[in-house]
Amino acid sequence: MPFKVFLSYSTDPEESAIVWRLQTLAASNGIQMFVPRRAGIRAPSGRRNVPLVSDEVRAAIENADCVLAIITSRTGPAVERELNYALARKQVIVPIVEQGIHEPAFLNRFPRVFTFSRLNGNPGRLESEVLQFLSDQKLNKEKRQALGALVAIGAGLLLLSTLAKD
C-alpha cells in the first residue's frame, strides 16, 4: 500500500511550480501526493461567501497518512481551511513555515511547527527535525524516511528557487 500525503500549499505561482516538481519526485519514489486545485468553492446560498473545503479535498485528507503544509508569505485561506479540517480529523500534520513571515494565529494549534529559510536554509536540518517529530508520532520507519526525504527535497527546491532569482 503506497504512502499517501496531502500537500497544502499557497497560491504563489512560483511555489506552484515547486509543488508540481515535488509531486513528481514523490511519485517517482512510490509516494502518492494529493495536490488540491485552488479554485474557489463557496457555500450554499444560506451561508454566502463562506469558503468550504471541497468533497475531493476532504476525502484526500481523510485518506492521507500525513498532511504536509508549506506556509509562506503568500499562503491564503485555503491552507488554513485544509489544516483545520485535518486537525479536526486528528491527522498527522507537518507544517513547514518560511522564516520571517508573520505566522498566522492558527499555527498555535499544532504540536510542532517547522521553519525553513530561503536565504540560508539547511534541508538536512529540517529533515532531521521532521523525522524526530514523525518518530514521536509513531509512524513506521519507512513512512518517516519517505516523508523526511520529501520535506528535505521541498525545502531544497524552495531554496533553489530563491537562488535562481538572484
N, C-alpha and C positions, 0 to 999 in steps of 0.2 A: 504494500500500500504506500503510495507516494506521500511525502511530507507536504502539507498544504499551508501556504502562507497568504494572508490577506495583507495587501500593501495599501496603507492610507498615506496620501501624499498631497502636496499643494498643487496649485494650478499654474505655477510658473512655467512658461513654455520651455525654458532651458532645463528645468528639473524634469519635465515630462520626457525629454529625450533620455535623460539618465534613467528614469523609471523603466522605459522600454528596454534599454540595454540590460538593466538589472533583471528584468523578467526573462530576457533571452538567456542570460547566463544561468539563471536559476533553472530554467527548463533543460538546459544542456547538462545540468547536474542532477536531474531527476526530481527537482522541487517544483511543485505546481504553485504558481503565484497568481492570485487573482488581483488584477488591477482595475479598480472601478472607473467607469466613464464619469466625466464631470458635468453632465448635463443637469440642469436644474429640475428638480422634481418638487411639485407643490402638493399641498394637502387638498382634500375635498373642499368645496365651497364654504362649508361651515367653519373652516379653520384657514381662512385666506392667508397667503403669504407665509405660511409656516413650513419651512423646508423639512422634508422627510428623508429617511433612509429607504431606498427602493427595496422591493422584494428581492431582487437579484443580489443586492449588497448584503441584506440581512442573511440570506441563505449562504452566501460566501463566507461571511463572518462566523456563522454557526458551524460551518463545515471545516473551518480552518483549525490547524493545530496551533497556530500562533498568529498574532496581528503585529505587523511591523509598521511603524508610523515615522515618516520623515517630516519633521516640522521645521520649516524655515520661515524667513520673514514674509514670505508670500502665502503662507498657509491660510486657507479660508475656512468657512464654517462647515464645509462638508467633512473635513478631517475631524473636527470636534464632534459632529453627529455620529460619525462612524466609531470613534473611540468611546463615546458614551454608550453606544449600543453594545460594543464589545465588553465594556466594563460591566454592564448590566447582565451580560451572558457569562461573566466570570472567565473570560478568555485570558490567556497569557498574552500580555501586550508589552512590546518593546518600543517605547517612544524615544526617538533619536532627534535631539533638538540642536539646531545650529546655535553655537555660542554667540553671545552678543545681541540676540534678539530679545525683545520683551516677551517673556514667557507667559502664555495665556494662563489664566487662573485655573482652568480645568485640569492643568497638568498636576496640580496639587493632589489630585485623586489617585495618582499612580504610586505604587510602592517604590519604583525606581525610574528615574529619568536619566538617559544617557545623553551626553553632549559631544558635539564634534565642531571642529574649527576648519573653515575652508582655507585659512591662511597658514596655519602651522599644524594641520591635522596629523594624527597618528592612527591610521586604521587598525594597526595591530593592538594598540591600547584599547580602543573601542571594542574590538573583537573579544579581547580578554575579559573586559568588564561584562559584556553581554553573555559570554559563556559562563561566567560565575553566576550571574543572575539566573540563567536558564537551569543551571545545575541546582540552584536553590529551589527552583520551581519544579524540580523532579522530572524534567523532560529527559528522555533517554539520551545516551551519549551520541548516537548517530544524528538525532534531531538537533541536539545542541551544536554539534560541529557544523551541520549544514547551515543552520541559521547564523551562527557566528561568522562563517565564511561569507555568507550573503551580506551581513552587516559590514564587514571589512571591505568587500567589493563596492558596496554602495557608497561608503564614506570615501573610498579611493576615487570613485567616479565623480563625486561632488568636488573633491579636492582638484582633480584634473580639469574639471570644467572651469574652475576659478583660474588655474594656471593658464589655460588656453585663452582666456580673456585678456591676460596681461601681455 
